[in-house]
Amino acid sequence: MRHSTDLEFYLARAAQARGEADTATLDHVRDRCRRSQAAWEALADRAARTIRMRDEHERMKAELLASELAK
């Protein structure tokens, strides 16, 4: 389950960066926080895609095994 933990971490960091951007009073700090937010969200998207691909791969392996055992 490490990967879902990674996803949760990335989403939490994106939310933190969003909150920091919302409270920033200086433009350059707000911009830096928005860039950080975008980077964390990109990592979260990649982690979510990896989880979906892994789940699909496991499902396909289970179906193949079941069809082999049914023969």
C-alpha positions in Angstrom: 0.0 0.0 0.0 3.0 2.3 -0.2 1.8 3.9 -3.4 -1.6 5.0 -2.0 0.3 6.5 0.9 2.5 8.4 -1.6 -0.6 9.6 -3.3 -2.1 10.9 0.0 1.2 12.6 0.8 1.3 14.3 -2.6 -2.2 15.5 -2.3 -1.6 16.8 1.3 1.5 18.7 0.1 -0.5 20.2 -2.8 -3.2 21.3 -0.4 -0.6 22.8 1.9 1.0 24.7 -1.0 -2.5 25.9 -2.0 -3.2 27.2 1.5 0.2 28.9 1.6 -0.5 30.6 -1.7 -3.9 31.7 -0.5 -2.4 33.4 2.5 0.7 34.8 0.9 0.9 38.6 0.8 3.9 38.8 -1.6 3.4 38.1 -5.2 6.6 36.1 -5.7 5.8 33.9 -2.6 2.3 33.3 -4.0 3.7 32.4 -7.4 6.3 30.0 -5.8 3.5 28.3 -3.8 1.4 27.9 -6.9 4.3 26.3 -8.8 4.8 24.0 -5.8 1.1 23.2 -5.8 1.2 22.3 -9.5 4.3 20.1 -9.1 2.7 18.2 -6.2 -0.5 17.8 -8.1 1.5 16.4 -11.1 3.1 13.9 -8.8 -0.3 12.9 -7.4 -1.7 12.5 -10.9 1.3 10.2 -11.8 0.8 8.2 -8.5 -2.9 7.8 -9.2 -2.2 6.6 -12.8 0.3 4.1 -11.5 -2.1 2.7 -9.0 -4.8 2.4 -11.7 -2.4 0.6 -14.0 -1.2 -1.7 -11.3 -4.8 -2.6 -10.3 -5.7 -3.3 -14.0 -2.6 -5.4 -14.4 -3.4 -7.4 -11.3 -7.0 -7.9 -12.5 -5.8 -9.1 -15.9 -3.4 -11.5 -14.3 -6.2 -12.9 -12.1 -8.4 -13.4 -15.1 -5.7 -15.2 -17.0 -5.0 -17.4 -14.1 -8.7 -18.2 -13.7 -9.0 -19.0 -17.4 -6.0 -21.3 -17.2 -7.3 -23.1 -14.1 -10.7 -23.5 -15.8 -9.2 -25.5 -18.7 
